[in-house]
Amino acid sequence: MPDMRVEIRLQSLGADGSEIMLSRWLKEVDDIVSEGDELFEVESEKATIVFEAETSGILAEIIVREGNIKEGDLLGYIDA
């Protein structure tokens, strides 16, 4: 069965247009990721939020390493 590439996107934070910054990844490319593992951290005006992996696999690619992002942006891929 072939691997399936799963997109990692920033989910809705209800930030109402305020700036959101991807501050750091907690995993690196080629790391094994389990569903529920802490994956990356974002900061908004109100809070720092850690996002968890929604699927298990290998972190295949990081597209946005850090910087300003918005809801729905493609951040990377997991090969499930």
C-alpha positions as CSV (number, residue, x, y, z in Angstrom):
1,M,0.0,0.0,0.0
2,P,1.6,3.4,-1.0
3,D,2.3,6.1,1.5
4,M,-0.2,8.9,1.7
5,R,1.0,12.5,2.0
6,V,-1.1,14.5,4.5
7,E,-1.0,18.3,4.5
8,I,-0.3,20.2,7.7
9,R,-2.3,23.4,7.7
10,L,-2.9,26.0,10.3
11,Q,-6.4,25.4,11.8
12,S,-8.8,28.2,12.6
13,L,-7.8,30.1,15.8
14,G,-10.6,32.6,15.7
15,A,-7.9,35.3,15.6
16,D,-10.1,37.8,13.7
17,G,-7.3,39.1,11.5
18,S,-4.7,39.5,14.2
19,E,-1.2,38.5,13.3
20,I,-0.2,34.8,13.8
21,M,3.4,33.8,13.9
22,L,4.8,30.3,13.5
23,S,7.5,30.4,16.2
24,R,9.0,26.9,16.0
25,W,8.7,23.3,15.0
26,L,8.9,20.7,17.7
27,K,9.7,18.0,15.3
28,E,12.2,17.9,12.4
29,V,12.0,16.5,8.9
30,D,12.4,12.7,8.9
31,D,11.2,12.5,12.6
32,I,8.6,9.8,13.3
33,V,5.3,11.5,14.4
34,S,2.5,9.9,16.3
35,E,-1.1,11.2,16.2
36,G,-1.3,13.6,19.2
37,D,2.4,14.5,19.3
38,E,3.2,18.2,19.7
39,L,4.2,19.3,16.2
40,F,4.6,23.1,16.1
41,E,4.0,26.3,18.1
42,V,2.3,29.5,17.0
43,E,1.9,32.8,18.7
44,S,-0.9,35.3,18.5
45,E,-1.5,38.6,20.4
46,K,-3.4,36.6,23.0
47,A,-1.6,33.3,23.4
48,T,1.0,30.7,22.5
49,I,-0.6,27.6,21.1
50,V,0.9,24.2,20.5
51,F,-0.6,22.2,17.6
52,E,-0.6,18.4,17.6
53,A,-0.2,16.0,14.7
54,E,-3.5,14.8,13.4
55,T,-2.0,11.6,11.9
56,S,0.9,9.3,12.4
57,G,3.8,9.0,10.0
58,I,7.0,10.7,9.2
59,L,7.4,14.5,9.0
60,A,8.3,14.6,5.3
61,E,8.6,18.3,4.6
62,I,8.4,21.7,6.3
63,I,7.3,24.4,4.0
64,V,7.1,27.3,6.4
65,R,9.9,27.2,9.0
66,E,8.9,30.3,10.9
67,G,7.3,33.7,10.4
68,N,3.9,35.2,9.9
69,I,1.2,32.9,8.7
70,K,-2.6,32.9,8.4
71,E,-5.3,30.4,9.0
72,G,-5.4,27.7,6.3
73,D,-1.8,28.2,5.2
74,L,0.0,25.0,4.2
75,L,2.9,24.5,6.6
76,G,4.3,21.0,5.7
77,Y,3.5,17.4,5.0
78,I,3.4,14.1,6.9
79,D,3.9,10.8,5.0
80,A,1.3,8.6,6.7
